[in-house]
C-alpha cells in the first residue's frame, strides 16, 4: 500500500474561468456497458498520505470499492505532472 487514503476528484471550471479540482461527492455513476476515464485535468484519483515514493513509469494498483461492496482493481502508470499550480474548491 503506497497511500493511506484515496479520493475521487473532478476538475471543474472556476468562477474566474480557471480550472479547479474538487472532491466528487457521492462518487461517479458508470452506466451499464459504459466506462469512466481517469486522466490529468479531468476525473482522477488523488492519493493522499503517500508513504512510498512513486516513480514516473511505475505501475500502481488501485482497488476501487463500488457502491454494492464489490471491488475492482485498476492499474495506473505514474506520470510526471507539474503540481502546485492547480486550484482547489474554496480557493480563487
Number of C-alpha atoms within 10 A of each C-alpha: 10 15 14 10 11 15 15 17 19 22 20 17 10 16 9 7 8 11 17 21 21 17 17 15 10 8 13 14 11 9 8 6 5 7 9 11 7 14 10 11 13 15 20 19 18 13 14 12 10 13 10 9 9 15 12 11 11 13 14 15 13 17 12 14 11 12 11 6 8 8 10 10 10 10 11 13 12 13 13 9 8 7 6 6 7 13 15 15 13 9 9 10
